[in-house]
Amino acid sequence: MTPAAAPAGAKGLGAAGKVPRHVAIIMDGNGRWAQQRGLPRAAGHKAGAEAVRRALQAAADQGVEVLTLYAFSSENWRRSDEEISDLTALMRFYLERELKTLEKERVKLKLIGDHSAFGAELVERLDRAIERTSSNTRLTLVIALNYGSRAEIASAARRLAQRAVDSEIEPAAIDEAAIAAELQTNDLPELDLLIRTSGEVRLSNFLLWQAAYAELLFLDVLWPDFDEAAFAGALQTYAARNRRFGGR
Ligand code: FPP
C-alpha cells in the first residue's frame, strides 16, 4: 500500500502505515461502567482517570507526539452539581499526583477550552502544571476542558472579523490557513486519529475543524476499560487505513 500524498495545507498529516502524530480521544462511558457495577458515577470517573494514565503511557511508548483528551465539554455544565464537583476534585487530585510523572516522562501539558470557569484552586494548579512542563518535548498532552468546537470556531471568526474592521487584513485574505491559525490548536500537528469509546458514534462538538481529514475510530469498549492493548489496537487499525485526503 502506497501512502497517498497529502494535499497542500495538510502538512504534518501522518501517512498510512505510520504511527499517528496526533491522536484525540473522546473518553466516553465512565457512567455506564460504574452503573454496570452498581457503583456511583464518581467511581466510573475515578476509573476513567486511571485509563488516562494508561493512555498517556501507551501514547508516549508508541511514539505519538500529541494526545488530546476531551475531559469536560462546554455542555457538561448541564450535569448535576455533585458530578461537576466530583470531576473537578478528581482533576485536582490527578494533577497533584501526576505532575511528577509528567515531568519524569517529559510530557508537556497544554489546555484547550476555557479553564478559567473552574474554581481558583484548580485553575492555579493547571497553570502551574503548564508552566512546570512547558519545556518538555517527548509528548504533548492536550486536555480539552470546558471546550466546545463551535465556540472555538466562532471565536476565531470574531477575531478575524475584528482585524478586517481594523483594516489589518483584507476579508479576501481570510482563508483556511487564517482560520486554522486562530484556533487553539494552531501550534499542534494536524489531527490524524480521533477515537471515541463506549459505542456512541458522534463527535459531540469536539475538534470539528481539526477532524476534517482525521481517521475516525468508534470503539465498543467503555473508557475505564481502555488499556494499552486497546491503544495499540487503535494504532494498528489506523496503520491499516488508506488515507487519501480527497485524492484517489
Ligand atoms: C464521559 O463519560 C466522561 C466524562 C464526561 C469525563 C471524562 C473524565 C475523566 C476520564 C476523568 C478525569 C480526567 C482527567 C484528564 C484526569 P460519561 O460520564 O458521559 O459516561 P456515560 O455516557 O456512560 O454516562
Boltz pocket constraint, residues with backbone or C-beta under 6 A from the ligand:
constraints:
  - pocket:
      binder: B
      contacts: [[A, 27], [A, 28], [A, 29], [A, 30], [A, 31], [A, 32], [A, 33], [A, 45], [A, 46], [A, 48], [A, 49], [A, 52], [A, 69], [A, 70], [A, 71], [A, 72], [A, 76], [A, 87], [A, 90], [A, 91], [A, 94], [A, 143], [A, 198], [A, 223]]
      max_distance: 6.0
